[in-house]
Amino acid sequence: MNRKMFLLFCLSVTLLVSITGATTNEMNVEIKTHLNYSIDVFAYSEDYVYAGHDRTLSIINISDPINPILEGKYEANDFIRKIEVEKNIAYIVDGDKQFSIINVSNPKNPFVEGKYTSSEYISTFAINENFVYTAEGRYLRIVNVTSNKHPTLRGQYKVVYKIVRGNRTQEIIDEISHIELENDLAYASIQNCMFIINVNDPDNIFLEGKYLTSSHIKNIDVTETIGYLSCWMDGFLVVNLNNPKKISLINNHYIPKSKNSGTISTRNKDFMAIKQVVTEGNFTYVIGDENQFVILNSSNPKNISTEACFSIIERNDFGKATPAFEGYSDRTKLLDFEVEDNLVYLVDRYNGLTILSFNDNLNGANELEIVSENDTRLLNNTEQVEQNSINKTKIDDKLHDKKFEELPLESNNSSKIPGFEITYSCIVIIILYCVRRLF
């Protein structure tokens, strides 16, 4: 009797595990297009990618991601360092102390409408309707662009960062490195401090609050009252911004570099340093120091889990890099990305633009396909990107494990036991064994 009860117990546990495993969702990721074209900065807006390289702004129609078309170009006066696009107007920082306003309503014939010149170095900027918010040294400045031909300075706020060391107070002399806008608030960072500035009235700008971290803040992303701060060696922080005067920490999330990274701890070599973090809907997207692009499920900010990881190169035990896919370089430096309607536009300094698609609603998806690999270059005098043969290739198991790697759930906020995986074949064998012993 005891033996039969034991076998029945084993059978019940096995069935429970099999049912649980069968309902687990896995993210399906595909490469839609690879444009092997040098890109330093870019922006996405309404089926167009605006790519900057040296002094050239290229306007690429990607309404059909598999067949991108170069529609026009604009030659700037200086090196293009940042691009933002709003309502058929491209704002580009070309040079150290100015941004240009480019009309791109006709992509085949872009032209400059106006320029804004500053006395300070413009490190970055953000746009909200008829205002451009520029970071000029330690100043946050608001430029009125209601008239594109005549942008005018409307207001400014000097961000002062002081720290106490012993018995004295020291002012940090450094520039604003990032600006994020949300609901009449500007989130600006200097080193390891985020400042929340009320910009509702450009004539009366004032500080609402600030938040200190233990590492330099690389970028800030805000979704309503939740902030995501990439903090380099300290992973990324999820903070509650509901009360700017009293910001509270929701989660300090770390991402392991590999499946065998073990316990994750602060400043441990086994987790990624975070360069950039962006949240859209239920997902958070991250670029790490290993030049990996990671998709996380952040529907519950207190319990974030990894969905998928994309790497352009892989390294062996000796550190030698090899391309993960045909047509890619063995060098990589992920610079930026944008997410729109389950498409990710990923820019790499040495590998150009890769368009990824992902589907989070698949049950038991275990195959990844390269839909299209276009090893192409956008030539100076061509209007359409040349397309090589479209390869529809099933990725084998080895490629799946190494290239689109599903990272383990992190030990700091996950209840899943790393390495606890039972294949369906093993489950079937156990069930058959138990049934045979019972009857």
N, C-alpha and C positions, 0 to 999 in steps of 0.2 A: 504493500500500500504506500509506504513511504517513498519507494522508488518511483511509483506511478505519479505521486503528487509532485515529486521533484521534476520529473519529465514534463508534467503539465505546466509547472511554473516556468521552466526553461522555454517551453513552446509559447507561453503567453508573453514573456519578455521579448522573445524574438519577433513575434507578430507586432508588438507595440513599436519596437525599433524600426521595423520595416515600414509600418504605416507612417511613423513620424518622418522617416527619410523620404518617403514618396511624396510628401507634401512640401518639401523644402524647395524654395525658389532659387534658381541660379541665374545670374545675369548673362545674357547673350550679347557679345560685343563683336562688331564687324568693322573692318576697314572699308569705307566707301570709296575714298579717293586719296591718292598720295601725289602731291605736286612738289616735285624736287626743284624748289625755287628758293633762292636766298631771301629770307624775310627777317627783319630786325624787330619790327613792331606791326601790329595789325588791329583791325576792329571789324566787327560783323554788324550788318544792319540790313534787314529785309532782303534776303537772298543775295546779298553782295558781301564780298570780303574786300577790305581795303588794306592792302599790304604795303608797308614801307620798307625800302632797302636803300641805304645811302641817301640820295636825294630824290629818289623816284617813288611816287605813290601810284601803285597799280590797282585798278578797279576790276574785280573778277566776279562775273555772274556765276553763282553756284546754285541757281534754282533747281538744276539737275546736278546733284553732287557728283555723279559719275562722269558728267561731261561739262566741266567748267569752261567758261569762255572769258578771255581777257577782253574787256570792252573799251578800256581807255587808260591813259596815264597822265600824270601831272608831275612836272619837274620843279622841285622846290629850290630855294636859294641856298639851303644848307642841309645838313644831315637831319633826317626825320627821326625824332626821339619818342614821340607819342602821337596816337591817333584816337580821336573820338568822333562818332558820327551821330547827328541828330537832325531828322527831317530834311534829308537831302543836302545837308551841310556837313562837310568834314572839317574838323578843327585839328590842325597839326602843329606840334611844336617843332619848328625847323630852325635850329640854331639854339643859342644859349638863352637869349632874352626876348624871344618873341614867339607868338603863335599866329598862324595864318588861317583865314576862313575861306574854304574852298567850296564853291557851288558844284555839286555832283549830280544835280537833277538830270542832266544828260551825261551819262557815264562816258560816252565817247568824246565828250568835249568839256572836261572839267576846267574851271577857271577861278582865279582868286577874286574874292569880293572885297576883302579888307584884311588888315593886319593890326595886331596889338603888340606894342613894344614896351618892355619894362626896363627898369634900371637894375633889376636883380635877376639872378639865375632862376629860370622857371624849371623846377624839378618835376612837377606833375600838375595835372588839373582834372577837374570833373565838371560835368555839364548838367544843368537843371533848367529846362525851358529856355528863358531868355538871358540866363546868366551863366558865365563861366567862372568857376572857382579855381584860382591858381595858387600854387604853392611857390612863393618867391622868397627864398631864404627862410626866415622865421615868420614871414607874413603870410596870412591867408587873405587873398584879395579877391574881390567880387567885381567882375567885368560885365557890364551891360552890353549884350550883343543884339538888342532889339533891332538896331540898324547894323547889318553886317558890314556895311561900308565904313562905319564910324564907331567901332567899339570904344566904350568909355569906362574909366574906373569909377565904380559906384561906392565902394566901401572897402575897409581893410581892418584886420585884427592882428596884432602882434602876439604870437604864441610864446609865452615865457615859461621855460622849464627850469625850475630850481630844485636842487637836492641838498639835504643837510648831511654834512660830513663832520662828525665830531661836534665842535662848538661853532662851526661856521657854515654859512649857506653859500653854495656855489651855483652859479647860473650856467646851464649847459648851452654852449654856442654851437648849434647844429641846425640843419635845415629840415623842413617838413618833408618827409619821404613819401607819405601816402595821404590821400583824401578820399573819403567815402561820404555820399550824401544820402539822407533818408529823413523824410518828414520834417523839413526845415531845420535839420541839424546837420552839421558837418563834423565828421569824425576824422581828426588829423593826428598823425603819429610823428613823434620825434624820439629816436632811439627806442627806449623801452616804455614810453608813456603814450597813452591815447588820450587826446583832448576832445571833449564834446563841446562844440561851439554852436550857439543859437544864431542862425543866419536868416531868421524870418524877416527881419527888417535890416536891409543893408546899411541903413544909417545908424543902427543901434545894435552892433554885434557884441555878444558877450559870452563868457565862458559858463557852461552849465555844470561841468564836472570833468574829472579825469580819472584814469585807471592805470596803475603801474603793473608791469609784468617783470619777470626775472630775465627775459631775453629781449633782444631787439625785435620790434614788430615789423615784419616784412610786408604784410598787407592786412587790410580790414575789409570784411564783408558784413553787411547788416541786412537782416530780414525782419522788418517791423521792429520788434523790441529785443531781438536776439542778435548778438554780435559774435562773429567768428574771427579770431585773431591768429594769424600764422606767426609763431614765435620761435622760428628756427630750431635751436637745440631743445626747446621745451615743447615740441609738438605744436598743437594749436589749441587755443582756449575757446570755450563757448561761455559767453557771459550774458547775464540778464541786464538789459539796458532800460528797463521800464522806468527806473528812477535814476537819471544821469548823475545825481548827487551821491547815490549809494549803489554802485554797480556791484553785483554779486556773481561769483563764479558758479557756473552750472557743471562744467566738465573740463578737465584737462586731458586731451586725447593724444595718444601716441600710436604710431603706425610702425609695426615691425618691418625690417627690411626683407626678411625671408621667413619661410615656414618653420625654420629651426632656430628662430631668434631667441627663444626661451622667454624668461621673465623680463618684462619691460620695466625699466627704472629710469629715473631722471638722468639726463646726460650720459646715457648708455650707448655704446657704439652699435647696439643691435636695432635701434629704431631710426627712422628717417628724420632728418632735419627738414622742416617744412618751409618751402619757399612761398607758396601761394595757396589760398583756400577760397573757394566760392561755393555758396549754397543756392540751389534752385529746387524749390518744392521739397520733396522728402530726401533729396540726395545732396551730399557735399562732395566737391571735387577738389583734389589736392595734387600739387606738384611737389615732389620730394627731392632731396639732395642727390638721390641716386638716379635723377632724371626719369623717374617713374611717374605715371599719371594714375592716380588711385580714385576709385569711385566708392563712396561710403554711404551707407544707409543711416541718415540722421533724423528719421521721422520722430524718434525719441532722443532729444539732445543729451539726455543723461545716460543713454545706452547706445552708443554708436558702433556699428559693425561694418566690416569691409565687404564690398560686393565684388569688385574686380580690380585688376591692376594691369596696366599696359606699359610695356617697355619696348623702346625702339632697338636697343642693343642688349646683349647678354654678355656676362663676363665669366670666364672659367676660374678655376681655383687659383690661378696665377695672376688674375686681374686683366687678362687679355680680352679686349672687346671684339665682338663679332656682330654684324647686323642681324636683327631678329627676322627681317623679311627682305625679300629680293628688292633691289632698287634703293635700299637705304645705305647711308654711310655708317662706318664703324665709330664715328664720332657723334656725340649728341649733346645738346644743351637746350632743354625745354625752356621756352621763354614766356609763353602766355597761352591762354585758351579762352574760348567762349562756349557757352552751352545754350542751345536753342532747340526745343521740340525733339528731345532724345537724340540730337546730333551734337557732337563735340568737335570744335574746330581747334586743333592742337598745333602750335607753332614751335618748330625746332630750328635753331640757328643753322645747323648743318644739313637738315633734312626737309626744310620747307614746311608745307602745310599738309597735315593728315586730317581727314574727316572721318570720325568714328561714329557709328550708330550703336545704340544699345537698347535692349528690351528687357524690362524688369518684370514682365508678366508671364514669363515662360515657366512651366513646371518641368523639372527634370531635364533642362537643356544641357547637353553635354558635348555639343559640337559647335565649333566656331568656324566661320567661313570668311575667306578673303573675297569680298564681292568684286572689288576692282583694285588693281595696282597700276597706276599710270606713272611710269618713270618719265616725266616730262619736264621741260623747262619752258618758261614763258619768255619767248624771244622778243627783241625790241620791235620788230616790224610785223608781228603776227597778231591776229585778232582772236584766233581760236587755239586753245591748247591742244597740241597734237596728242592723240590718244593711241597708245600701243594696244596690243591685244588684251582683252579683258579676261583675266583668269578667274575662274570660279573653282577654287580648290579647297577640298576638305582638309582641315588641319589635323594631323595625326595626334595621338595622345601625348607623345613626347613634346611636340610643339605647343600643345595646349597647356601642359604643365609649366613650361618655361616662359611663354610669351604673354598669354592672358592668364596670369596666375591669380587664383583666389587666395588672398592672404588669410592667415588665421584670425579668428576673433581675438581681440586684444585682451590680455589677462587683467588689465586694470579696470575693465568695465564689462566683462563678459562672463557668463556662467557656463559657456561651452568648454568642455575639456579638450585641449589641443590634441590632435592625433586620433580622436575617437571616431573612427570611420569603419563602417561595416558594409561590404559590397552586397548587392542583391544575390549574387551567386552563393555566397556564404550563408545568407539567410535561408535560401531555399534548401541547402544541404542540411542545415540544422533542423529545419521543419520536418524534412523527410526522415531524418534520423529519429527524431522524437516520436513521430507517428509510428514508425516501424517498431520501436521499442515498446510502445503502448499496446499495439494490437498484434 
